[in-house]
Amino acid sequence: MATLDQTIVNEYGEIFHQSLITDQFIFYTDDSDGIMMFYVNDLERRPLEGYGAEELLIEVILKNEWLWASEDMKYNIQCILEADSGQDDP
């Protein structure tokens, strides 16, 4: 699977677009909230998908450890950060 491409089509025909890059991970998302994650230094390693990838993506966002994000992901990041800051309120 070519993980440096901007778009990936999985075996089910689902289309994933490159959404967020960190120094360790590349995240791809689809239009139905699907997430796929690859390791930057080991592109052949089986990617995390589903809840594991989602939890890691949120952790990366909350720690502000990302280097690049698509425009759609920047909007999602803003929503995640706003929701997280609202959790501190009583």
C-alpha positions as CSV (number, residue, x, y, z in Angstrom):
1,M,0.0,0.0,0.0
2,A,1.5,3.3,-1.0
3,T,1.3,5.4,2.1
4,L,3.0,8.6,0.9
5,D,0.2,9.2,-1.6
6,Q,-2.4,11.8,-0.9
7,T,-5.2,9.3,-1.4
8,I,-5.5,5.6,-0.6
9,V,-8.3,3.3,-1.7
10,N,-8.6,0.2,0.6
11,E,-9.8,-3.3,-0.4
12,Y,-13.4,-2.3,0.2
13,G,-13.2,0.7,-2.2
14,E,-13.3,3.2,0.6
15,I,-11.3,6.4,-0.2
16,F,-9.0,7.8,2.4
17,H,-7.3,11.2,2.1
18,Q,-4.1,12.3,3.8
19,S,-5.3,14.4,6.7
20,L,-2.5,14.9,9.3
21,I,1.2,14.4,9.5
22,T,3.4,14.2,12.6
23,D,7.1,13.3,12.9
24,Q,6.0,9.7,13.7
25,F,2.6,9.2,12.0
26,I,0.6,9.9,8.9
27,F,-3.1,9.9,9.3
28,Y,-5.7,9.3,6.6
29,T,-9.4,9.8,6.9
30,D,-12.5,9.1,4.8
31,D,-15.8,10.9,4.5
32,S,-17.5,8.5,7.0
33,D,-15.2,9.2,9.9
34,G,-12.9,6.3,9.1
35,I,-9.3,6.7,10.2
36,M,-6.1,4.9,9.1
37,M,-2.7,5.6,10.5
38,F,0.8,4.7,9.2
39,Y,4.2,4.9,10.9
40,V,6.5,7.4,9.1
41,N,9.7,5.4,9.8
42,D,8.1,2.0,9.0
43,L,5.6,2.3,6.1
44,E,5.4,-1.4,5.8
45,R,4.1,-1.8,9.4
46,R,0.5,-2.7,9.6
47,P,-1.5,0.5,10.2
48,L,-3.7,1.2,13.1
49,E,-7.3,1.6,12.1
50,G,-10.6,2.4,13.9
51,Y,-10.6,3.2,17.6
52,G,-6.8,2.7,18.1
53,A,-6.1,5.2,15.3
54,E,-8.8,7.6,16.5
55,E,-7.4,7.6,20.1
56,L,-3.9,8.3,18.8
57,L,-5.1,11.0,16.5
58,I,-6.9,12.8,19.4
59,E,-3.8,12.4,21.6
60,V,-1.6,14.0,18.9
61,I,-4.0,16.9,18.5
62,L,-4.3,17.6,22.2
63,K,-0.5,17.5,22.6
64,N,-0.1,19.8,19.6
65,E,2.4,17.3,18.0
66,W,1.3,17.7,14.4
67,L,3.3,19.2,11.6
68,W,0.8,19.4,8.8
69,A,-3.0,19.1,8.5
70,S,-5.5,19.3,5.6
71,E,-8.0,22.1,5.7
72,D,-10.8,19.7,6.8
73,M,-8.6,18.4,9.6
74,K,-7.7,21.9,10.8
75,Y,-11.5,22.4,11.3
76,N,-11.7,19.1,13.2
77,I,-8.7,20.1,15.3
78,Q,-10.4,23.4,16.3
79,C,-13.6,21.4,17.3
80,I,-11.6,18.9,19.3
81,L,-9.7,21.6,21.1
82,E,-12.8,23.6,21.9
83,A,-14.6,20.5,23.2
84,D,-11.6,19.6,25.3
85,S,-11.4,23.1,26.8
86,G,-15.1,22.9,27.7
87,Q,-14.5,19.8,29.8
88,D,-12.7,21.9,32.4
89,D,-15.9,24.0,33.0
90,P,-18.1,22.9,35.9
